[in-house]
Amino acid sequence: MRPLIFSILAGVLLGVSVFAATSATVPAHLSPRFHEGQFHNADPILKQSATEMARVMWDFMFNAPEGTVPAGAIPVRAITRSELLAAPDNTLYRLGHSTTLIKLRGEFYLTDPVFSKRASPVQWAGPARFHAAPISVEELPPIKAVFLSHDHYDHLDHASIMALAAKTSWFLAPLGVGDRLVGWGVDPAKVQQFDWWQGGEIDGLRFVATPARHFSGRGLTDGNTTLWASWVLMQDNLRLFFSGDSGYFGGFKEIGAKYGPFNVAIIENGAYDKQWPDVHMQPEETLQAFADLKGAWLLPVHNGTFDLGLHQWQAPFERIAALAAAQGVPVATPAMGEAVNLKQPQAGQPWWRGVK
């Protein structure tokens, strides 16, 4: 199975896909990060040679360890619309991978919604979900805003965006990513795009697109033609951080200094490997980023839904739990569909240990 899906999986991890994609119209003049036809990181990432990329491909096909996909069923707590409408404010539900649903002041917000079976350009091949989504797009209540971090297939899903388009008031995206949505047919009046350190306010929720260390692209010819970002969300005395995808870099300290401390920091912790150290964090780096951000509770994501790495599927949970316990860091690890009180989070159970 891994050889069959590898070409698409490599596209998710390395920004290369065998499938063509429509290029975005990038508002390059709006960003000092855009030059020579591409967006650039503040801290440059190491560009892999053809030999190094070939080695990664070889490892995916022939050297992957056992257990990258769970043999048993992932526990999922099903959610209903009536339950969401009755839920208290300041509640977060983990829906899978980097998709969370957040309720604030009676309104609902989504991060990187991916509801499709596969994180792939096609639904007949590619990384498949370990579990069903706790709720369908159709069952969701109206969504005030969707926050998008970048355009990789495991974060920007065409089918999910189109299903959400009619029930969502706003799509908030980094530069160029919004152009993709408009190109797909999303109402341009609903789409807003931001450079790093730009933001706005919706119904009392202040938000800022903040830096990340990553890359972008959905095809062979559009690498880094759209921007990538993390997000800061602020309402009343609640502050949240959503990392999207990022390697470790000095920007976390800058974000923490400007907007911290955060009640909850939702940070990537999965699909890491020493062969791509600059674009995804090892668990030790996730914990350091959390410290830099001045977080009170860590909620690790980018794990438990898709096979996108060379580690056993439960390794991100075990490693971050052990590291956090050693340093006295509070970590929330909700099961898929489980509610988290953002003002008073709970650690939750190590649910992954009950899965083979």
Buried (B, 14 or more C-beta within 10 A) or exposed (E): EBEEBBBBBBBBBBBBBEBEBEBBBBBBEBBEBBEEEBBBBEEEBEEBEEEEBEBBBEEBEEEBEEEBBBEEEBBBBEBEEEBBEEBEBBBBBBBBBBBBBBBBEEBBBBBBBBBBBBBBBEEEBBBBBBBBBBBEBEBBBEBBBBBBBBBBBBBBBBBBBBBBBEEBEBBBBBBBBBBBBBEEEBEEEBBBBBBBBBBBEBEEBBBBBBBBBBBBBBBBEBBBBBBBBBBBBBBEEBBBBBBBBBBBBEBBBBBBEEBBEBBBBBBBBBBBBEBBBBBBBBBEBBBBBBBBBBBBBBBBBBBBBBBBBBBBBBBBBBBBBEBBEEEEBBBBBBBBBBBBBBEEBBBBEEBBEEBE
